[in-house]
Amino acid sequence: MMKVVSATEPLVLLECLVAGTSHRPNLEKYEPELKVGQALLLTREADSHYDDWAVQVHTAPATDPANVWLGYLPEGRNETVARLLDAGKHLSARLNHKSWETDWLHLDIEVLLHE
């Protein structure tokens, strides 16, 4: 049976892992505060020297002292999201799963498009 999505529910655009978590300082200290289902913020990094479509994943706006930069959307899977952000569309993310794999914090997220 197909689920009917209401007009107020966001559309899931992408399910992916957050890239680069092993390069973010202090994540091991912050990780216990991350909650499955938590809303996350996506921020475009248009001036990235490594990826033309770079999109950062944060816990809060960069101006918020509680903000933690978790990593990036994976290269090669981020172009559509970057283009939508550039066009001013309202996107966010939601944490689906978290776990440690040695020194790598595995964060599985959904990218959401809001109306």
C-alpha positions in Angstrom: 0.0 0.0 0.0 1.4 3.4 -1.0 1.7 6.0 1.8 0.0 9.3 1.1 2.1 12.3 2.0 0.2 15.3 3.3 1.0 18.7 1.8 2.6 19.8 5.1 5.1 16.9 5.3 8.5 17.6 3.8 9.6 15.6 0.8 12.7 13.3 1.4 15.1 14.2 -1.4 18.1 12.1 -0.3 19.2 9.6 2.3 22.9 9.5 2.9 25.8 9.4 5.4 27.5 12.6 6.5 31.0 12.7 5.0 34.0 14.0 6.9 32.9 13.4 10.5 36.4 12.0 11.4 37.8 15.4 10.4 35.6 17.5 12.7 37.1 18.3 16.1 35.3 17.5 19.3 32.6 15.3 17.8 33.3 12.5 20.3 32.5 15.0 23.0 29.3 16.3 21.3 28.0 12.9 20.0 26.0 12.0 23.1 23.8 15.1 22.6 22.9 14.1 19.0 19.4 12.5 19.0 17.8 10.4 16.3 15.1 12.4 14.7 16.9 15.7 15.4 16.6 18.4 12.8 19.8 19.5 11.2 20.7 22.6 9.2 22.2 22.5 5.7 24.6 25.3 4.7 26.0 25.9 1.2 29.8 26.2 0.9 29.9 27.8 -2.6 33.6 28.8 -2.2 34.9 25.3 -1.5 38.2 24.5 -3.2 37.5 20.7 -3.2 33.8 20.4 -4.3 31.8 22.9 -6.4 28.6 21.5 -4.8 29.7 21.4 -1.1 26.9 21.4 1.5 27.8 21.5 5.2 25.7 19.7 7.8 25.2 21.6 11.1 23.2 21.2 14.3 22.2 24.8 14.4 22.8 28.1 12.5 26.5 29.0 12.4 25.8 32.2 14.5 24.4 30.0 17.3 27.0 29.3 20.0 25.5 25.8 20.3 26.2 25.1 16.6 28.3 22.0 15.8 29.6 21.4 12.3 29.1 17.7 11.7 30.5 17.3 8.2 29.3 17.4 4.6 26.8 15.8 2.2 28.8 13.3 0.2 30.5 14.5 -2.9 28.7 13.2 -6.0 25.4 13.1 -4.3 25.1 16.8 -3.3 24.6 18.7 -6.6 20.8 18.7 -6.6 20.7 19.8 -2.9 23.3 22.5 -3.6 21.3 23.8 -6.6 18.1 23.9 -4.6 19.8 25.8 -1.7 21.3 28.2 -4.3 17.8 28.8 -5.6 16.6 29.7 -2.1 14.5 26.6 -1.5 13.8 25.6 2.2 15.8 22.4 2.9 16.8 20.8 6.1 18.0 17.4 7.3 17.0 14.9 10.0 19.3 12.4 11.8 18.1 8.8 11.2 20.9 6.8 12.8 24.2 7.3 14.6 26.9 4.9 15.7 30.7 4.8 16.1 32.8 2.6 13.8 36.3 2.8 15.3 37.1 6.6 15.2 34.4 7.4 12.6 31.1 8.7 13.6 28.5 7.2 11.3 25.6 9.7 10.8 22.8 8.6 8.5 20.5 11.5 7.6 17.6 12.4 5.3 17.6 15.6 3.3 14.1 17.2 3.4 12.5 19.7 1.0 9.9 21.9 2.7 7.1 23.7 0.8 
